Amino acid sequence: MIAAILFWAAALVFGTALGKKFVGENKALALIAGCAAGAFIATLLTLALSLFIGLSEATILFSTALLLAAFFFLLRPWEYFDWLKKTGREKPDLALLAVFFTALIFFGLLNAHSDLRAGSGGYYSSGSTWGDLPFHASLITFFTQQVKLEYPIFAGHALGYYFGFDFLSSILVKGGMELSLAIAAPNALYSALFACALYLLAVKVSGSKKAAAIALMLVFFTGGLGFLDFLNQANASGFMGLDKIVSARDFSRSPENGFEWSNIVVDLILPQRSAAIGFAAALSAMLLVILAVEEKKKQGGAWNKKIVFASLLLGLTPLFHATSAVVGAFVCAGILLLKRREWLVQFLAPAGLLALPQVGLMLGQAGGFVRFAPGWMFNGDFLGWLWFWLKNAGPLFVLALAGVAFLDSRQRKYLAAFAAIFITANLLVFQPWAYDNTKFLVYALFAAAISAGVLLSKLGEEKNALVKAAIALILLASIFSGALSVSRQVQNSFLLYSNEEISLAKWISGNTEKNAVFLSDARHNSVLTLAGRSNYLGYSGWLWTHGINWRPRAAQVQEMLEGRDNAVSLIKENNLSYALVQKNFGSQKIDYAFFEKNFAKIRETQNYFVYKLK
């Protein structure tokens, strides 16, 4: 585990030293943006090395040495440590520290509960994390075995997904860190840094720490009007068995009841691992640009350090969270268009040069998905669409619109780009699954929360007790559904991998070739997602959302598992090495006699057979 700790520490030191060099006078922002930049640079450096020499402990230590060498020779370490000492002696921003440690504890506990939590039966998870975590585990374990940029759940197909954050976890695992910790620890840290970046941006735009605190509550706990269904059910039960009501369904997102929006903690930050670091990077870049355009004392020279750092940060983001790179660049460019057009080139050029090779790696997911879909997930007239958003966003929808009247022209200009994102995401769908537009819409949520925070904080200045009580009730109504969703995430726990499956995954990893391709069923939590091996056809739900045509392979897999006349020839044609066959697998027809007759059985457990196919 020493190699993993040294690597991560070197990444954080290098990144924060870089932040000090570009924005040293704003220490909090330098540390937040630097932590993201350090993770990006260290991970991309190790990826580049691994593509040539493989990922090993030696590769990790070599990458660590390069980072430290760059730190010592390029970033003036004596100045950096002096800067840290001065920072430690200065009066701290207690509100920001409270945000960081509260968020770190909050997300630390949530991730510890949701990310491969060890229990008596095996590894457990909860909520939507249970559905997405095996995909991330498949990437992480696959990269620890071989660094090939292809889908482990669709063998041989170029990887068209931003895998950078999962590769960071692969580095930590290869460096000796336990898998669940390598997933949970980065998640918790960068979620806390995202909360800090959002807080600082909200303070800068609103001019009020109180408004920023309200905005944070709204962002993390908003969830629409679903709480009204909860209250109806609770009233019908005499307010007995409330834990069972909360556990039974998600009161933020419930498509069958018309709730398509969701709480971002349980449906974005936890299951979609890289969202937090993407948000932290994009919001930090936006804040850097705002600080730059509002500087009274102009820097000497043609290049502005804050603009360049924002550009570098967003240019490094695509392989970690492509949506945040796009939205961040759009918002920053919009601010510069309004405020300082002469800086557009120095912002766009570095970002474009850094982003281009990363985008090139993901071109497999780049085309054919954008379509016109007015209303997003709602199909109806304009009034119906307004009701859809009032129902899904709850009081926040009205608060955000009303809050605009309390914003000055400066604040409106900064938030205008977010409004453009909201409108665009309600007209166009950018991925096969329309719900994935939430990755764009979440940025509109950030702006809406800031606008609502300004409104509620100014109304809260009234001394009238009834006004204060009304504000408290409105805020409670705004966060009630989201709080129920988070409670459900903590309350529920589902077995993801049994002890038998964990043991079998270890056996497969240690007793089959690293480049072996398996024939298996397409369960989302297949043993292979934990074993670091390629599946000829994995879970179709993920493949569809990534725009992959999986149906022809599905037909072939069915023919092979059923032992049809062409099964043996299909196995040879597709160069399949092993078959992982589950016993008594009810949802898929399997001819067990075919495998027993034609192939050697090399492993049998209580519920699985492993056959060698060549």
C-alpha positions in Angstrom: 0.0 0.0 0.0 3.1 2.2 0.4 3.3 2.8 -3.4 -0.4 3.9 -3.6 0.0 6.3 -0.7 3.3 7.8 -2.1 1.7 8.2 -5.5 -1.5 9.9 -4.3 0.5 12.1 -1.9 2.9 13.1 -4.8 -0.1 13.9 -7.0 -1.7 16.2 -4.3 1.6 17.9 -3.6 2.4 18.5 -7.2 -1.1 19.7 -8.0 -1.4 22.1 -5.0 2.1 23.5 -5.8 0.8 24.1 -9.3 -2.2 25.8 -7.9 0.1 28.0 -5.7 2.1 29.0 -8.8 -1.0 30.2 -10.7 -3.3 31.4 -8.0 -1.3 31.5 -4.8 -3.0 34.6 -3.3 -6.4 32.7 -3.2 -5.1 29.8 -1.1 -8.4 27.9 -0.8 -9.0 27.9 -4.5 -5.3 27.0 -5.2 -5.7 23.9 -2.9 -9.0 22.8 -4.4 -8.2 23.3 -8.0 -4.7 21.9 -7.4 -5.9 18.7 -5.9 -8.0 18.1 -9.1 -5.2 19.1 -11.4 -2.7 16.9 -9.5 -5.0 13.9 -9.8 -5.4 14.6 -13.6 -1.7 15.0 -14.3 -0.5 12.1 -12.2 -3.1 9.7 -13.6 -2.5 10.7 -17.3 1.2 10.5 -16.7 0.9 7.0 -15.3 -1.5 6.0 -18.1 1.0 7.1 -20.8 3.8 5.1 -19.1 1.5 2.1 -18.7 0.5 2.0 -22.3 4.2 1.3 -23.1 5.6 -0.6 -20.1 2.4 -1.9 -18.4 0.9 -0.9 -15.0 3.0 -2.3 -12.1 4.3 -1.1 -8.8 7.5 -0.1 -10.5 5.5 2.0 -13.0 3.7 3.7 -10.1 6.9 4.5 -8.3 8.6 5.8 -11.5 5.6 8.0 -12.1 5.8 9.2 -8.5 9.5 10.0 -8.9 8.8 12.0 -12.0 6.1 14.0 -10.2 8.4 14.8 -7.3 11.3 15.6 -9.7 9.0 18.1 -11.5 7.9 19.5 -8.2 11.5 20.0 -7.0 12.9 21.4 -10.2 10.0 23.4 -11.7 7.8 24.5 -8.8 10.3 25.9 -6.2 9.5 23.6 -3.3 11.0 26.0 -0.7 8.5 28.7 -1.7 5.7 26.1 -1.7 6.4 24.9 1.9 6.8 28.5 3.1 3.4 29.3 1.5 1.9 26.3 3.3 3.3 27.6 6.6 1.9 31.0 6.1 -1.4 29.5 5.2 -1.4 27.5 8.4 -0.7 30.7 10.5 -3.4 32.8 8.9 -6.9 33.0 10.3 -8.9 30.2 8.7 -12.1 30.5 6.9 -14.1 28.6 9.4 -17.2 28.3 7.2 -15.2 26.8 4.4 -13.5 24.4 6.8 -16.9 23.4 8.1 -18.1 22.7 4.5 -15.0 20.6 3.8 -15.1 18.4 6.9 -18.9 18.0 6.9 -18.8 17.0 3.3 -15.8 14.7 3.8 -17.6 12.9 6.7 -20.9 12.8 4.9 -19.5 11.4 1.7 -17.0 9.2 3.5 -19.8 7.5 5.4 -22.0 7.2 2.3 -19.2 5.7 0.2 -18.2 3.3 2.9 -21.8 2.1 3.0 -22.2 1.9 -0.8 -18.9 1.0 -2.3 -18.2 -2.8 -1.9 -18.9 -2.8 1.8 -17.7 -6.1 3.2 -20.3 -8.1 5.1 -20.9 -11.6 6.2 -22.2 -12.7 2.8 -19.7 -10.9 0.6 -19.6 -7.4 -0.9 -22.7 -5.2 -0.4 -23.9 -2.0 -2.0 -27.1 0.1 -2.1 -29.3 2.3 -4.2 -28.3 3.1 -7.7 -24.7 2.5 -6.8 -25.6 -1.2 -6.7 -26.4 -0.9 -10.4 -23.4 1.0 -11.7 -20.6 0.0 -9.4 -19.8 -3.3 -11.2 -19.1 -1.4 -14.4 -16.5 0.7 -12.6 -15.1 -2.4 -10.9 -14.8 -4.0 -14.3 -12.6 -1.2 -15.5 -10.6 -0.9 -12.4 -9.8 -4.6 -12.1 -9.2 -4.9 -15.9 -6.6 -2.1 -15.9 -4.8 -3.7 -13.0 -4.2 -6.8 -15.3 -3.6 -5.1 -18.6 -3.8 -1.5 -19.9 -5.8 -1.9 -23.1 -8.2 0.8 -24.0 -11.2 -1.4 -24.7 -14.4 -2.4 -22.9 -13.9 -5.3 -20.6 -17.7 -5.9 -20.9 -17.5 -6.0 -24.7 -14.2 -7.6 -25.6 -12.3 -6.0 -28.4 -14.4 -2.8 -28.7 -12.6 0.5 -28.3 -13.3 2.2 -25.0 -15.5 5.2 -25.6 -15.9 6.2 -22.0 -14.1 8.7 -19.8 -12.2 6.2 -17.7 -9.6 8.4 -16.0 -11.0 8.3 -12.5 -11.4 4.5 -12.6 -7.8 4.3 -13.8 -6.7 6.4 -10.8 -8.3 3.7 -8.6 -6.6 1.0 -10.7 -3.2 2.7 -9.8 -4.1 2.7 -6.1 -5.1 -1.0 -6.3 -1.9 -1.9 -8.1 0.0 0.1 -5.5 -1.4 -2.1 -2.8 -4.6 -0.4 -1.7 -7.7 -2.6 -1.1 -10.3 -2.3 -3.9 -13.1 -0.9 -1.9 -10.9 1.7 -0.3 -9.4 2.6 -3.7 -13.0 3.3 -4.8 -14.4 5.0 -1.7 -11.4 7.2 -0.7 -11.1 9.2 -4.0 -14.9 9.5 -4.1 -15.1 11.0 -0.7 -12.2 13.4 -1.1 -13.2 14.8 -4.4 -16.9 15.0 -3.4 -15.8 17.2 -0.4 -13.6 19.3 -2.7 -16.6 19.7 -5.1 -18.7 21.0 -2.1 -16.0 23.5 -1.3 -15.7 24.7 -4.9 -19.4 25.1 -5.2 -19.4 27.0 -1.9 -16.7 29.4 -3.0 -18.4 30.0 -6.4 -21.7 30.7 -4.6 -20.0 33.1 -2.2 -18.3 34.9 -5.1 -21.5 35.2 -7.2 -24.0 35.9 -4.4 -21.7 37.9 -2.1 -23.2 36.1 0.9 -22.0 33.2 2.9 -25.5 32.6 4.1 -26.8 32.4 0.5 -23.9 30.0 -0.3 -24.8 27.7 2.6 -28.4 27.6 1.5 -27.3 26.9 -2.0 -25.3 23.9 -0.8 -28.3 22.5 1.1 -30.5 22.8 -2.0 -27.9 21.2 -4.3 -27.3 18.2 -2.2 -30.9 17.6 -0.9 -33.3 18.8 -3.6 -35.6 16.2 -5.0 -38.9 17.6 -6.1 -42.4 17.1 -4.8 -42.1 13.4 -4.2 -42.2 14.0 -0.4 -46.0 14.7 -0.8 -46.4 11.0 -1.7 -44.4 10.1 1.3 -46.6 12.2 3.6 -49.7 10.6 2.1 -48.3 7.1 2.7 -47.2 8.0 6.2 -50.6 9.4 7.0 -52.3 6.3 5.7 -50.1 4.1 7.9 -50.7 6.3 11.0 -47.1 7.4 10.7 -46.0 3.9 11.7 -43.3 1.9 9.9 -41.8 5.1 8.3 -38.5 3.3 7.7 -40.3 0.7 5.5 -42.0 3.5 3.5 -38.6 5.2 2.9 -36.9 1.9 1.9 -39.6 0.9 -0.5 -39.1 3.6 -3.2 -37.0 6.6 -4.1 -39.2 9.7 -3.5 -37.0 11.9 -5.7 -36.9 9.8 -8.8 -39.9 7.7 -9.7 -40.6 7.6 -13.5 -43.8 5.7 -13.0 -45.1 8.6 -11.0 -43.7 11.3 -13.3 -40.6 12.1 -11.3 -37.7 12.0 -13.8 -35.2 14.3 -12.0 -33.3 12.9 -9.1 -31.3 13.7 -6.1 -27.7 14.3 -7.3 -26.1 12.6 -4.3 -27.7 9.2 -4.8 -28.0 9.2 -8.6 -25.0 11.2 -9.8 -22.2 11.6 -7.2 -22.2 8.1 -5.7 -22.9 5.9 -8.7 -21.2 7.9 -11.4 -17.9 8.1 -9.7 -16.1 10.7 -11.7 -18.9 13.3 -11.4 -17.4 14.8 -8.2 -13.9 15.5 -9.5 -15.4 16.8 -12.8 -17.7 19.2 -10.9 -14.8 20.3 -8.7 -12.6 21.0 -11.7 -15.3 22.8 -13.7 -16.5 25.0 -10.9 -12.9 25.9 -9.9 -12.2 26.9 -13.5 -15.4 29.1 -13.5 -14.3 30.8 -10.3 -10.8 31.4 -11.7 -12.2 33.1 -14.7 -14.6 35.3 -12.6 -11.7 36.3 -10.3 -9.6 37.1 -13.4 -12.2 39.3 -15.1 -12.9 41.2 -11.8 -9.2 41.9 -10.9 -8.7 45.6 -10.3 -5.0 45.3 -10.5 -4.0 44.0 -13.9 -1.2 41.6 -14.3 1.8 42.5 -16.4 2.3 40.6 -19.6 -0.2 39.3 -22.1 -1.0 36.0 -20.3 -3.3 36.0 -17.2 -2.3 33.2 -14.8 -5.8 32.5 -13.6 -7.2 32.2 -17.2 -4.3 29.9 -18.1 -4.8 27.7 -15.1 -8.6 27.5 -15.8 -7.7 26.5 -19.3 -5.2 23.8 -18.2 -7.7 22.5 -15.6 -10.5 22.0 -18.2 -8.1 20.8 -20.8 -7.2 17.9 -18.5 -10.8 17.0 -17.6 -12.2 15.2 -20.6 -10.9 11.7 -19.8 -12.2 12.1 -16.3 -15.6 13.8 -16.9 -16.2 14.9 -20.4 -19.5 16.6 -19.6 -17.8 18.9 -17.1 -15.1 19.8 -19.5 -17.7 20.8 -22.1 -19.9 22.7 -19.7 -17.0 24.3 -17.9 -15.5 25.5 -21.2 -18.9 26.8 -22.4 -19.5 28.8 -19.2 -16.0 30.2 -19.0 -16.0 31.2 -22.7 -19.4 32.9 -22.2 -18.1 34.9 -19.2 -15.0 36.0 -21.3 -17.2 36.9 -24.2 -19.1 39.2 -22.0 -16.2 40.6 -20.0 -12.8 40.1 -21.6 -12.9 38.9 -25.2 -9.2 39.4 -25.7 -8.5 36.5 -23.3 -10.6 34.0 -25.3 -7.6 32.7 -27.3 -5.4 32.1 -24.3 -8.3 30.3 -22.6 -9.3 28.1 -25.6 -5.9 27.3 -27.1 -4.3 25.4 -24.1 -7.5 23.7 -23.2 -8.1 22.5 -26.8 -4.5 21.2 -27.2 -4.7 19.2 -24.0 -8.3 18.0 -24.7 -7.7 16.9 -28.3 -5.8 13.6 -27.6 -8.2 12.7 -24.8 -11.2 13.3 -27.1 -9.4 11.1 -29.7 -9.4 8.2 -27.3 -13.1 8.5 -26.8 -14.3 9.0 -30.4 -16.1 5.7 -30.3 -18.8 7.4 -28.3 -18.9 10.6 -30.2 -21.5 10.3 -32.9 -25.1 9.8 -33.8 -26.7 10.4 -30.4 -27.8 14.0 -30.5 -31.5 14.4 -31.3 -34.2 17.0 -31.0 -36.4 16.2 -28.0 -38.3 19.3 -26.8 -39.3 19.0 -23.2 -36.5 16.5 -22.4 -38.4 13.6 -20.6 -41.8 15.3 -20.9 -43.9 15.1 -24.0 -46.7 17.7 -24.0 -47.5 21.4 -24.2 -45.7 24.3 -22.5 -47.9 24.5 -19.4 -47.5 20.8 -18.9 -43.7 21.2 -19.2 -43.8 23.9 -16.5 -45.7 21.6 -14.2 -43.3 18.8 -15.0 -40.4 20.9 -13.8 -42.3 22.2 -10.8 -43.1 18.7 -9.8 -39.5 17.4 -10.4 -37.6 20.4 -9.0 -40.1 21.3 -6.3 -40.1 24.8 -4.6 -36.5 25.3 -6.0 -38.0 25.9 -9.5 -40.1 28.8 -8.2 -37.4 30.1 -5.9 -34.8 30.2 -8.6 -37.1 32.1 -11.0 -38.1 34.5 -8.3 -34.5 34.9 -7.1 -33.6 36.4 -10.5 -35.4 39.6 -9.4 -33.0 39.9 -6.5 -29.8 39.5 -8.6 -27.9 42.5 -9.9 -26.7 42.7 -13.5 -23.3 41.3 -12.7 -24.8 38.2 -11.1 -27.3 37.7 -13.9 -24.5 37.7 -16.5 -22.6 35.0 -14.6 -25.7 32.8 -14.3 -26.9 33.4 -17.9 -24.7 30.6 -19.4 -26.3 28.1 -16.9 -29.7 29.2 -18.1 -28.6 28.5 -21.7 -27.5 25.0 -20.6 -30.9 24.4 -19.1 -32.7 25.5 -22.2 -30.4 23.5 -24.5 -30.8 20.3 -22.4 -34.6 20.7 -22.6 -34.4 20.8 -26.4 -31.7 18.4 -27.3 -30.8 14.9 -26.0 -27.1 14.1 -26.2 -26.8 10.4 -25.4 -28.8 7.3 -26.2 -30.5 7.4 -22.8 -32.4 10.7 -22.4 -32.0 10.6 -18.6 -28.2 11.1 -19.1 -29.0 14.8 -19.9 -29.0 15.1 -16.1 -25.2 15.4 -16.4 -25.8 18.7 -18.1 -28.9 19.8 -16.2 -27.0 19.5 -12.9 -25.1 22.6 -13.8 -28.4 24.5 -14.1 -29.2 23.1 -10.6 -26.1 24.8 -9.3 -27.1 28.2 -10.7 -30.7 27.7 -9.6 -29.6 27.0 -6.0 -27.4 30.1 -6.0 -30.4 32.2 -7.2 -32.7 30.7 -4.6 -30.0 31.1 -1.9 -29.8 34.8 -2.7 -33.6 35.1 -2.4 -34.0 33.2 0.8 -31.0 34.9 2.5 -32.4 38.4 1.7 -35.9 37.5 2.8 -34.3 36.0 6.0 -33.1 39.5 6.9 -36.7 40.4 7.7 -37.3 40.5 11.5 -40.9 39.3 11.1 -41.2 35.9 12.8 -43.8 34.7 10.3 -41.6 35.4 7.4 -38.7 33.5 9.0 -41.1 30.6 9.7 -42.3 30.6 6.1 -38.7 30.6 4.8 -37.9 27.6 7.1 -40.9 25.7 5.8 -40.1 26.5 2.2 -36.5 25.3 2.7 -37.7 22.1 4.4 -40.1 21.4 1.5 -37.2 22.0 -1.0 -34.9 19.4 0.6 -37.4 16.9 2.0 -37.5 14.6 -1.0 -33.8 14.6 -1.4 -33.2 13.9 2.3 -35.6 10.9 2.0 -33.5 9.6 -1.0 -30.3 9.9 1.0 -31.9 8.1 3.9 -33.0 5.3 1.6 -29.4 5.0 0.3 -28.1 4.5 3.9 -31.0 2.3 5.0 -30.9 -0.2 2.1 -28.1 -2.7 1.6 -28.0 -5.4 -1.2 -25.6 -8.2 -1.8 -23.5 -7.4 -4.9 -20.9 -10.2 -4.9 -21.2 -13.3 -2.7 -18.2 -14.8 -0.9 -18.3 -17.6 -3.4 -18.1 -15.1 -6.3 -15.3 -13.1 -4.6 -13.3 -16.3 -4.2 -14.0 -17.4 -7.8 -13.0 -14.0 -9.1 -9.7 -14.3 -7.3 -9.2 -17.8 -8.7 -9.9 -16.6 -12.3 -7.6 -13.7 -11.9 -4.8 -16.0 -10.7 -5.3 -19.0 -13.0 -6.3 -17.6 -16.4 -4.4 -15.6 -18.9 -4.7 -11.8 -18.5 -5.8 -11.4 -22.2 -8.4 -14.2 -22.0 -11.9 -13.6 -23.3 -14.8 -15.3 -21.5 -18.1 -16.5 -22.7 -20.6 -15.9 -19.9 -24.0 -14.6 -19.1 -24.7 -10.8 -19.2 -25.5 -10.1 -15.6 -24.5 -6.6 -14.5 -22.7 -8.0 -11.4 -20.9 -10.9 -13.2 -18.0 -12.5 -11.5 -15.8 -11.2 -14.4 -16.4 -7.6 -13.4 -14.4 -8.4 -10.2 -11.9 -10.7 -11.9 -10.3 -8.3 -14.3 -11.1 -10.4 -17.4 -12.9 -9.5 -20.6 -16.4 -10.7 -21.2 -17.4 -11.3 -24.8 -20.8 -9.8 -23.9 -21.5 -8.0 -20.6 -24.6 -6.2 -19.3 -26.5 -4.8 -22.2 -27.9 -1.8 -20.2 -24.5 -0.3 -20.0 -23.6 -1.1 -23.6 -26.8 0.6 -24.8 -26.2 3.8 -22.9 -22.7 3.9 -24.4 -24.1 3.6 -27.9 -22.8 0.1 -28.7 -24.8 -2.2 -30.9 -24.7 -5.3 -28.7 -27.6 -7.3 -30.2 -25.6 -9.2 -32.9 -23.3 -10.5 -30.1 -26.3 -11.3 -27.9 -27.6 -13.6 -30.6 -24.2 -15.3 -30.9 -23.9 -15.7 -27.2 -27.3 -17.3 -27.0 -26.4 -19.8 -29.8 -23.1 -20.7 -28.0 -24.7 -21.1 -24.6 -27.5 -23.2 -26.0 -24.9 -25.5 -27.8 -26.5 -25.1 -31.2 -24.9 -26.7 -34.3 -22.7 -23.7 -35.0 -21.7 -23.1 -31.3 -18.2 -24.6 -31.5 -17.4 -22.7 -34.7 -18.6 -19.5 -33.2 -16.4 -20.0 -30.1 -13.4 -20.6 -32.4 -14.2 -17.6 -34.7 -14.4 -15.3 -31.8 -11.3 -16.6 -30.1 -13.0 -17.3 -26.8 -10.7 -18.8 -24.1 -13.0 -19.8 -21.3 -16.7 -20.1 -20.4 -18.1 -19.0 -17.0 -21.4 -20.7 -16.7 -23.8 -20.2 -13.8 -25.7 -23.3 -12.6 -29.5 -23.1 -12.7 -29.5 -19.7 -14.4 -33.2 -19.2 -14.9 -33.3 -16.2 -17.2 -31.1 -17.7 -19.9 -31.2 -21.1 -21.6 -27.9 -23.0 -21.2 -27.1 -26.5 -22.5 -24.8 -27.8 -19.8 -24.4 -31.1 -21.6 -22.8 -29.3 -24.5 -20.1 -27.8 -22.4 -19.4 -31.1 -20.5 -19.1 -33.0 -23.8 -16.9 -30.6 -25.7 -14.7 -28.8 -23.2 -12.6 -29.4 -20.1 -14.1 -28.3 -16.8 -11.3 -26.6 -14.8 -13.3 -25.2 -11.9 -16.5 -25.9 -10.1 -18.1 -24.1 -7.2 -21.5 -24.3 -5.6 -23.1 -22.2 -8.3 -20.6 -22.0 -11.2 -18.7 -24.0 -13.8 -15.5 -22.7 -15.5 -14.7 -24.4 -18.8 -11.5 -24.1 -20.9 -12.6 -23.5 -24.5 -9.2 -23.8 -26.2 
